[in-house]
Each structure stands twice: as C-alpha cells, then as structure tokens.
Amino acid sequence: MEACNIVERELDVVLAKFGAINDHARRVLLDIVDHILSLKKQFEDAPTNHELTPEQINILKQAINKVRETVQLFLTDHRVSHNSVSKVGKAIDRNFVSDFASTSREDVFLGPDKVQLLNQVICQHFYRQGMLDIAEELAKEAGLKAEEDNKEPFSELNRILDCLKAQDLGPALDWACAHRENLLAKNSSLEFKLHRLRFVGLIKEGPSRQAEAVQYARTHFPQFVQRHDKEIQSLMGTLLFLPQGIRRSPYNHLLDPNLWVEICDVFTRDACMLLGLSVDSPLSIKIDLGPECTYHSVFACPILRQQCSESNPPLRLVCGHVISRDALNKLSSGNKVKCPYCPVEMSTADARHVYF
Ligand SMILES: [Zn+2]
C-alpha cells in the first residue's frame, strides 16, 4: 500500500503540472488565434492590389515571431514536464517488484479437463464455420461427448445462411416464421427485412408480376405496419414506378446489393442471439474494450525527451528499460551500451524493437 501511495504522490505532481501547462497553453493559443483571425480579416477587407505598408509588414513579422516563440515555449514546457513523468517511472521501479510472469501463464492449458475444454472450443469453431467433417473427426479423436447437441444449431444456421448467400430466402423465412414470437421479443426486424427483399424481388420483374406483388404485400405486410410503417409506405410507392422500372425511380436504393450482405449479418446476429450463442467464434474474437479504454499509445524517449517515430523507434534494453534508437546510438560506444537507468551493460544488438 505504501508503494502505491508513493507512486500516487508523484502522479499528483505530474497531474498538477500538466493542468497548469494546459491552462496556460489554452490561454496563449486563444490569444494568438484571435490575433491571427483579426489580421486575416484585415487582409480580406483590404482592396485588391493593395500593397502592404512598412508598418503592416512589421505587424505581420511580429505576429510570425510570436507564433514561433510560443511553439518554442511549449516545447520547453513539454521537456521540463518530462522530469516529473520520469520520476513516476522511477518511483514504480523502486517500489514494485517487476514480475511479468503472471501476465503469461503457460500452464493455463495444462491438465486433462483444460485440454478437453480447449478441444471443445476448437470443435465448436469448426461447426460454426460449417466445416462439419473436420469438427466430427476432431470430436472423435479427442473423445468429446455430446457433440450432437452442439452441432445441430450450427449446421442449421449454416444451411440457411448458405441459401441466403445464394439469394434463396425460403429457408430463412421459414426459420423466422417459426421463431417469430421470440424474435419480436428481442425487437428483431429480421422477418420484415426478409419479406421486404422478396417483395422487391417481385417488383424488380416489372408489371408482369404486379398482381403477385400486391397480393404478397396484402398477405405479409399488415403484421409489420406498427413497427415499419414508413418502410412499408415506400415499398408501396414502388408500385407507381412499375412500368418504367424502379431502377430509374426514387426507390432504386431498394435494389442495393448490400441489402443481401446486410440480411446475412442480421440473420446471423439474431439467430445467434436467440440460440444463446456468441455471434463470433470465441477463437476469432478480438478484445475491444471500446474507445474509453483506448489509450494514447505514444512513446516519448526519456533520454532525448522527444516522441518516438518509425525512423526512431523505441528499443527495449536487456534490463527492461526502453529508450529510443537515437538515444541508444548516442549512449553506445562501439557495440556496447550501458543502460542509463540501472546501469546494466549490454551489446547494442540485444536491444529489441518495441511495438505499441
Ligand atoms: Zn536498465
């Protein structure tokens, strides 16, 4: 606990410094922006072909100098604030044991029940991808039981999805109709979207299918009027353009081929939700904690106090400390370098590129 308090005290210093720099910078920047904007306005108001008087030239020069000086001041502020940032790092080094072993444990998949679980996840992944024969072979070899129950929902979903991809709506419509109540309870638009595609399919054929299209609308759309009234209105609007074809009508967005891509996604998502399955395979899920957990992955070299770049990347020394390549080149003599922090001596070739 004491260790945390020490680090926290250093952090408070950093935060206070950053706060002060930030307030100051904002004030100065606003002043400069105002000034530049007023100069810009004067330029715009000046008559065309107006030549600058020596006095105006002077004012401009002063403005440019002011901007340069301010940038310089910000750079100095940034460099100075680095002292307190590196104190936090040193406080962490001094007060905590650096043991990274707990972040990667090789034993998590050891033991028969864990191997079994792992095989099960891999097997489900294959079912999910529609690779039934591979999954079955694996289940047999690994001695997995009760795979029949796991297999059925996936093989049904894959079969329907294959038909959807081939623009065959039948199986998906049957499935949606059979699960109507549960789908509605989850606020799903799947069934409506499927009917919409089938209706547009009839409309696309032109006046010869008009009677059929009207009949289809009468049979299927009333149940969706409450939730999809606007969409149904525009679907009905397409009937006006049957003679000329809806491609040349305000409704041509209904022919967008992306609607078929979308329906596959909607089906997969809603069907998985209904069956209590995750939409993506656990093996292919990337961990995404959302924008609030995205941090500024920038590394500033603690030695040169400048941000690293592709041409000057961060390098991890054998001891674990990280400095920029330029700093390493400056500190090294021959092919040996002494860590500026520990100071462990090592060969420069042992430094490893770090990726954030
Ligand atoms: Zn070191």
Boltz pocket constraint, residues with backbone or C-beta under 6 A from the ligand:
constraints:
  - pocket:
      binder: B
      contacts: [[A, 317], [A, 319], [A, 320], [A, 321], [A, 339], [A, 340], [A, 341], [A, 342], [A, 343], [A, 344]]
      max_distance: 6.0
